[in-house]
Amino acid sequence: MSDVEHFALLVLLVGVAITAAVLSNRISERIQIPAPAIFLLAAAVASDLVPSLGQLSVTTVQRVVSVALAVILFDGGMHIGWQRFRSAAGPVVWVGVAGTFVTAAALAALAHALFDLDWWAASLLGTALAPTDPAVVFSVLGRREVAGRSGTILEGESGANDPVGIALMASLLAAGQSAGVDAAGSIAGAFLLQLAVGAAVGVAGGALLVGFMRRVPLPSEGLYPLRVLASALVIYGAATVAHGSGFLAVFIAGILAGDARAPYKGEIERFHGALASLAEIVAFLVLGLTVGLHTLPDSDALGIGLALAVLLTFVVRPVLVGLLLLPVRLAWGERLFVLWAGLKGAVPILLGTFLLTAGVPDASRLYAVIVVVVAFSVIVQGGLVPTVAARLGVPMRTVEPEPWSLGVRFRNEPRGLHRHLVAAGSPADGCRIGDWRWARTSGSALSSATTSWSRSVAPPPCMPATRSWPSPTLNAIPTSHRSSLPGQIPEKVTPHRADRRHVGPDPVQAAVVDRICPGV
């Protein structure tokens, strides 16, 4: 086989693996097991059946997963946004930092007392298992919308405690096994330096990125998402080179960019959402290749891992993190839900690979324990998240995909654009747009609008009347910005039958609907 054919075969296998991973999300919904668990276990089984797949160097795995995690954290920060983060900033920072320390300390004490691990190994194991994982949390909550602050706290915690856990692990490994109490100061100094530099670079980089997105035009629509991706990688690299936490930097930058108004913002968000999904697949597949399932029973890692997973899930996190959450204003159902849904994932396994490359004694056994704990957390905890939310009375709904969209593009930024949320059961739900009081009395008349129909309003006859079609939002432009509209939409059009079907009496809207549904 020639080199070209060998490379083509490799590309074919990679394409098939990624396609299977994408399709496995459908299986995940049916069997109630998060997709990351399927990726991880499938790769582990494949590496056992085909040993050559597991020959990937640990250093390569670390680099690939680090880049994937940076992409996931940036997208997660954009998904949260500054407005949502600000409403729960205190609990996120408090639980993300203090929760990581108390969880690591408790797990280290349990590993030392129950399984006779020395304090050094127990501390490293506890530190690796302390962070929750953004890839798994975002994956489990991806299509589920959690009401209240509990969803924001979970997403924010998973993004905030990963840089904390990684910085703590790096500080411990740098201090070395022989370090005693005297080295606590140097460990704390290195830890604080990483967080401070990462936060500073993230804030500065995020502010510069927002200005870059808004003020520097590009010749092609497809370049805008690529520019944001390249900027995120620059922020990660700059913070890491400056001895800071690159993961914290990209997470903060994503939060700052999340609510910024910028050209092609929708395209940027969709691109990064898709890229984060790909990064999640790659991270868990690559990490799964490093797992040897046949070695788990030989080293007692299976028993130790299951015992620590049960203690972490039902004792450590509920008690210690529960105490940290006492000052936070949450309903008891939301509080218990946050304690249950602190899922482990790629980050603990990534930290486990640091033990392998650092030459830690008995590193392979510790790594196997970490994999068992992560598998338990993703499969058991992650699979039961919807059930637990329902039992605790936490409002959670699955957001159905809406693959078809209707919108209007503008050459210049429409400063008078307003987005109105039509909630189910509100006074505006089911009303004609012209009957809204603000539309009749305010200066912001609906001279142009791209309107999506509320839940109680029938869609146009040519559209399928499915549950996923209605959307409770309306975008409106004041009359003063009529000149910004595309020229092909006439200003005055006789309303069609769409108007009589309560889609709305606005002539421009009727024209848009008529162009989609001719003859309605």
C-alpha positions in Angstrom: 0.0 0.0 0.0 1.4 3.4 -1.0 1.7 6.3 1.4 -1.2 8.1 -0.3 -3.4 5.1 0.1 -2.3 4.6 3.7 -3.1 8.2 4.5 -6.5 7.9 2.7 -7.3 4.8 4.7 -6.5 6.8 7.9 -8.7 9.7 6.8 -11.5 7.2 6.0 -11.3 5.6 9.4 -11.2 8.9 11.2 -14.2 10.1 9.2 -16.2 6.9 10.0 -15.3 7.3 13.7 -16.5 10.9 13.9 -19.6 10.1 11.9 -20.4 7.2 14.3 -19.7 9.5 17.3 -22.1 12.2 15.9 -24.9 9.6 15.3 -24.3 8.1 18.8 -26.0 11.2 20.2 -29.3 9.8 18.9 -28.5 6.5 20.8 -27.6 8.6 23.9 -31.0 10.2 24.0 -32.8 6.8 23.9 -30.7 4.9 26.4 -30.2 8.0 28.8 -26.5 7.7 28.8 -24.5 10.9 28.0 -22.7 10.8 24.6 -19.2 11.4 26.2 -19.5 8.1 28.0 -20.2 6.3 24.7 -17.2 8.0 23.1 -14.9 7.1 26.0 -16.0 3.5 26.3 -16.0 2.9 22.6 -12.5 4.1 22.2 -11.3 2.1 25.2 -12.8 -1.1 23.7 -11.3 -0.3 20.3 -7.8 0.2 21.9 -8.2 -3.2 23.6 -9.3 -5.0 20.4 -6.7 -3.2 18.2 -3.6 -2.5 20.4 -2.0 -0.4 17.8 -4.6 2.3 18.4 -3.4 2.8 21.9 0.2 3.6 20.8 -0.6 7.3 20.8 1.9 9.1 23.0 0.6 10.6 26.3 2.1 14.0 25.4 0.2 14.1 22.1 -3.0 13.2 24.0 -2.4 16.0 26.4 -1.9 18.6 23.6 -4.9 17.5 21.7 -7.2 17.5 24.7 -5.8 20.8 25.9 -6.7 22.5 22.6 -10.1 20.8 22.6 -10.7 21.9 26.2 -9.8 25.5 25.3 -12.4 25.5 22.5 -15.0 24.0 24.8 -14.4 26.5 27.5 -14.5 29.4 25.1 -17.8 28.2 23.7 -19.2 27.5 27.2 -18.3 31.1 28.2 -20.0 32.5 25.2 -23.1 30.4 26.0 -23.2 31.7 29.5 -22.6 35.4 28.6 -21.9 38.3 30.9 -25.6 38.9 31.9 -26.2 35.3 33.0 -22.8 35.1 34.7 -23.3 38.4 36.6 -26.5 37.1 38.1 -24.6 34.1 39.6 -21.0 35.3 39.7 -20.7 35.0 43.5 -21.8 31.4 43.8 -19.8 30.4 40.6 -16.5 31.8 41.9 -17.1 30.6 45.5 -18.1 27.0 44.6 -15.6 26.9 41.7 -12.6 27.8 43.9 -13.4 26.7 47.4 -15.3 23.7 46.2 -12.3 22.4 44.3 -10.1 22.7 47.4 -12.4 21.0 49.9 -13.3 18.2 47.4 -9.6 17.6 46.7 -8.8 17.5 50.4 -11.6 15.2 51.3 -10.8 12.7 48.5 -7.2 12.7 49.5 -8.0 12.0 53.1 -10.4 9.1 52.1 -7.9 7.6 49.7 -5.2 7.7 52.3 -7.4 6.3 55.1 -9.3 3.6 53.2 -6.8 2.4 50.6 -3.5 3.1 52.3 -2.2 5.5 49.6 0.6 7.7 50.7 -0.3 11.4 51.2 1.5 12.5 48.0 -0.4 10.0 45.7 -3.6 10.6 47.6 -3.3 14.4 47.2 -2.7 14.1 43.4 -5.6 11.7 43.1 -7.9 14.1 45.0 -6.8 17.0 42.9 -7.4 15.2 39.7 -10.9 14.2 40.7 -12.0 17.6 42.2 -13.0 19.5 39.1 -16.3 19.1 37.4 -16.1 18.9 33.6 -17.5 21.5 31.2 -17.7 19.1 28.2 -19.9 16.7 30.1 -22.0 19.3 31.8 -22.6 21.3 28.6 -23.3 18.0 26.8 -25.9 16.8 29.4 -27.5 20.3 29.6 -27.0 21.1 25.9 -30.6 20.7 24.8 -32.1 21.1 28.3 -33.0 24.5 29.6 -32.9 24.8 33.4 -34.9 27.5 34.9 -33.5 29.7 37.7 -29.9 30.1 38.7 -29.0 26.4 39.1 -28.2 25.9 35.4 -26.0 28.9 35.4 -24.2 27.8 38.6 -23.6 24.4 37.2 -22.2 25.6 33.9 -20.2 28.4 35.5 -18.8 26.1 38.2 -17.6 23.6 35.6 -15.8 26.3 33.7 -14.3 28.0 36.7 -13.0 25.0 38.7 -11.2 23.4 35.8 -8.5 26.2 35.7 -8.3 26.0 39.5 -7.8 22.2 39.4 -5.3 22.3 36.6 -3.3 25.1 38.3 -3.4 23.2 41.6 -2.1 20.0 39.9 0.6 21.9 38.1 1.7 23.5 41.4 1.8 20.2 43.3 3.8 18.5 40.5 6.2 21.4 40.4 6.8 21.2 44.1 7.6 17.5 43.9 7.1 14.6 46.2 9.7 15.6 48.7 8.1 18.9 49.4 6.7 19.3 52.9 4.8 21.9 54.8 7.6 24.4 54.0 6.7 24.2 50.3 3.0 25.2 50.9 4.0 28.9 50.4 5.6 28.2 47.0 2.6 26.0 45.9 0.1 28.7 46.9 2.2 31.4 45.2 2.4 29.4 41.9 -1.3 28.7 42.1 -2.3 32.3 42.7 0.0 33.5 39.9 -1.6 31.2 37.4 -5.1 32.4 38.3 -4.2 36.1 38.5 -2.4 36.1 35.1 -5.1 34.0 33.5 -7.8 36.3 34.7 -6.0 39.4 33.6 -5.2 38.1 30.1 -8.8 36.8 29.8 -10.3 40.2 30.7 -7.9 42.2 28.5 -8.1 39.7 25.7 -11.9 39.5 25.9 -12.2 43.3 25.7 -9.9 43.5 22.7 -11.7 40.6 21.0 -15.1 42.4 21.4 -13.6 45.5 19.8 -12.0 43.5 17.1 -15.3 41.8 16.3 -17.2 45.0 16.1 -14.9 47.4 14.4 -12.7 45.5 11.9 -14.7 44.4 8.9 -13.7 41.4 6.8 -14.4 40.7 3.1 -16.2 37.4 3.6 -18.8 36.1 6.1 -16.9 32.8 6.6 -13.9 34.7 8.0 -15.7 36.1 11.0 -16.0 32.8 12.9 -12.4 31.9 12.0 -11.2 35.2 13.4 -12.9 34.6 16.7 -11.4 31.1 16.9 -7.9 32.4 16.1 -8.3 35.1 18.7 -9.4 32.6 21.4 -6.3 30.5 20.7 -4.1 33.6 20.9 -5.6 34.4 24.3 -5.0 30.8 25.5 -1.4 30.8 24.3 -0.6 34.2 25.6 -1.9 33.4 29.1 0.0 30.1 29.1 3.3 31.6 27.9 2.9 34.3 30.7 2.8 31.5 33.3 -1.0 31.9 33.7 -4.0 29.7 33.2 -4.9 29.7 29.6 -8.1 27.8 30.3 -9.3 30.5 32.7 -8.3 33.2 30.2 -10.4 31.7 27.3 -13.4 31.0 29.6 -13.4 34.7 30.8 -12.9 35.9 27.2 -15.9 33.8 26.1 -18.1 35.2 28.8 -17.2 38.8 27.8 -17.8 38.0 24.1 -21.0 36.1 24.7 -23.4 39.1 25.0 -21.5 41.5 22.7 -23.3 42.7 19.6 -21.2 42.1 16.6 -21.6 41.4 12.9 -22.4 37.8 12.0 -22.8 37.0 15.7 -25.3 34.2 15.0 -22.9 32.6 12.6 -20.0 32.9 15.1 -22.0 31.2 17.8 -23.2 28.4 15.6 -19.7 27.8 14.3 -18.2 27.6 17.8 -21.0 25.4 19.0 -20.3 22.9 16.3 -16.6 23.2 16.9 -17.1 22.6 20.6 -19.1 19.5 19.8 -16.3 18.2 17.6 -13.7 19.0 20.3 -15.8 17.0 22.8 -15.8 14.0 20.5 -12.1 14.2 19.8 -11.2 14.7 23.5 -13.1 11.7 24.7 -12.1 9.5 21.8 -8.4 10.3 22.2 -8.6 9.9 26.0 -10.4 6.6 25.6 -7.5 5.2 23.5 -5.2 5.6 26.6 -7.5 3.4 28.7 -6.7 -0.3 29.0 -9.9 -2.0 30.2 -8.2 -5.4 30.6 -5.8 -3.9 33.2 -8.5 -2.5 35.5 -9.2 -5.7 37.6 -5.5 -6.5 38.0 -4.5 -3.4 39.9 -7.6 -3.1 42.1 -8.4 0.1 40.4 -11.9 -1.0 39.7 -12.8 -1.5 43.3 -11.0 1.7 44.5 -12.5 3.8 41.8 -16.1 2.6 42.4 -15.7 3.1 46.2 -14.4 6.7 45.7 -17.0 7.4 43.1 -19.8 6.4 45.5 -18.3 8.4 48.3 -17.8 11.4 46.1 -21.3 11.3 44.7 -23.3 10.6 47.9 -21.1 12.0 50.7 -18.2 14.4 49.7 -20.0 16.7 47.3 -23.4 16.8 49.0 -21.9 17.5 52.4 -18.9 19.8 51.7 -20.2 21.6 48.6 -23.6 21.7 50.2 -22.1 23.7 53.1 -20.5 26.1 50.6 -23.9 26.6 49.0 -25.7 27.5 52.2 -25.2 31.3 51.8 -26.5 31.1 48.2 -30.2 31.8 47.7 -31.5 28.7 46.1 -34.6 26.6 46.5 -33.9 23.2 48.2 -34.7 21.4 45.0 -32.3 23.5 43.0 -29.6 23.2 45.7 -29.8 19.4 45.7 -29.8 19.4 41.9 -26.6 21.4 41.8 -25.0 18.9 44.2 -26.1 15.9 42.1 -25.1 17.3 38.7 -21.4 18.1 39.4 -20.2 15.7 36.7 -16.7 14.5 36.1 -15.3 14.0 32.6 -12.3 14.9 30.3 -10.6 17.3 32.7 -9.9 14.7 35.5 -8.6 12.2 32.9 -6.4 15.0 31.4 -5.0 15.6 34.9 -4.4 11.9 35.2 -2.2 12.0 32.1 -0.1 14.6 33.9 0.7 11.9 36.5 1.9 9.6 33.8 4.3 12.1 32.2 5.5 13.4 35.6 6.8 10.0 36.6 4.7 9.8 39.7 5.1 6.4 41.5 2.2 4.0 40.7 0.9 6.5 38.1 -0.8 3.8 36.0 -2.9 2.6 38.9 -3.9 6.2 39.8 -4.8 6.9 36.2 -7.0 3.7 36.1 -8.8 4.8 39.3 -9.5 8.2 37.8 -11.0 6.6 34.6 -13.3 4.4 36.7 -14.6 7.4 38.8 -15.2 9.4 35.6 -17.1 6.5 33.9 -19.3 6.2 37.0 -20.0 9.9 37.2 -20.8 10.3 33.5 -23.0 7.1 33.2 -24.8 7.1 36.6 -24.9 10.8 37.5 -25.2 12.1 34.0 -27.8 9.6 32.9 -30.0 10.4 35.9 -29.8 14.2 35.6 -33.3 14.6 33.9 -34.9 12.2 36.4 -33.4 13.9 39.4 -34.5 17.3 38.1 -38.0 16.0 37.7 -38.1 14.4 41.2 -36.7 17.6 42.8 -39.2 19.9 41.0 -36.5 21.7 39.1 -38.0 23.1 35.9 -36.2 21.7 33.0 -37.4 21.4 29.4 -35.8 20.0 26.3 -35.2 22.7 23.7 -36.3 21.2 20.4 -34.1 22.1 17.4 -35.5 24.7 14.9 -33.6 24.0 11.7 -35.5 26.6 9.6 -35.2 30.3 10.2 -36.7 33.5 8.9 -34.7 36.8 9.3 -33.7 40.1 7.8 -30.1 41.2 7.3 -28.9 44.8 7.6 -25.9 46.5 6.1 -25.4 48.7 9.1 -26.1 48.0 12.8 -29.8 48.7 13.6 -29.5 50.5 16.9 -33.2 50.6 17.3 -33.6 46.8 17.1 -35.5 45.3 20.0 -36.1 41.7 20.8 -39.3 40.9 22.7 -40.0 37.6 24.5 -43.6 36.4 24.1 -43.9 34.0 27.1 -46.7 31.4 27.1 -49.7 32.7 29.0 -48.6 36.3 28.8 -51.1 39.0 27.7 -49.3 39.2 24.3 -49.6 35.4 23.7 -52.0 34.8 20.9 -52.6 38.5 20.1 -52.2 40.3 16.8 -49.1 42.4 16.7 -51.2 45.5 15.9 -53.2 45.0 19.0 -50.2 45.4 21.3 -50.4 48.6 23.2 -46.8 49.6 22.8 -47.1 49.0 19.0 -49.9 51.5 18.8 -48.7 54.2 21.2 -44.9 54.2 21.2 -42.6 55.7 18.6 -41.2 52.3 17.9 -43.9 51.3 15.4 -43.5 48.0 13.6 -42.4 49.4 10.2 -40.3 46.4 9.7 -40.1 43.1 11.5 -39.0 39.6 11.4 -41.6 37.8 13.5 -41.7 34.3 14.9 -45.0 33.0 15.9 -46.0 32.5 19.5 -47.0 29.1 20.8 -50.8 29.7 20.5 -50.7 31.2 17.0 -51.1 29.0 14.0 -48.2 29.0 11.6 -48.7 29.7 7.9 -50.6 27.0 6.1 -47.5 25.9 4.0 -45.5 25.3 7.2 -45.9 22.1 9.2 -47.8 22.6 12.4 -45.2 20.9 14.6 -44.4 21.6 18.2 -41.0 22.9 17.4 -42.1 25.5 14.9 -43.5 28.2 17.2 -40.9 30.4 18.9 -41.8 33.1 21.5 -39.6 35.9 20.1 -40.2 39.0 18.0 -37.6 41.3 16.5 -38.8 44.8 15.7 -37.3 47.9 14.1 -38.5 51.5 14.7 -39.9 53.6 11.8 -36.7 55.7 11.8 -34.7 52.8 10.6 -36.9 51.9 7.6 -34.1 52.8 5.2 -31.9 50.0 6.6 -34.2 47.4 5.3 -33.3 45.4 2.2 -34.7 47.1 -0.9 -36.5 44.0 -2.2 -39.1 44.1 0.5 -41.7 46.6 -0.4 -42.8 49.1 2.2 -46.5 48.7 1.6 -48.1 45.5 0.5 -51.7 44.4 0.7 -51.9 41.9 3.6 -52.5 38.3 2.4 -54.4 35.5 3.9 -51.6 35.1 6.4 -52.9 38.2 8.1 -56.3 36.6 8.6 -54.6 33.6 10.2 -53.3 35.8 13.0 -49.7 35.7 11.8 -49.8 39.4 12.1 -51.3 42.5 10.3 -47.9 44.1 9.5 -47.6 44.5 5.7 -43.9 43.9 5.6 -44.3 40.7 7.6 -47.1 39.6 5.3 -44.8 40.3 2.4 -42.0 38.2 3.9 -44.5 35.4 4.6 -45.8 35.6 1.1 -42.3 35.2 -0.4 -41.9 32.0 1.7 -45.4 30.8 1.1 -46.5 32.1 -2.3 -50.3 32.2 -2.8 -51.1 31.9 0.9 
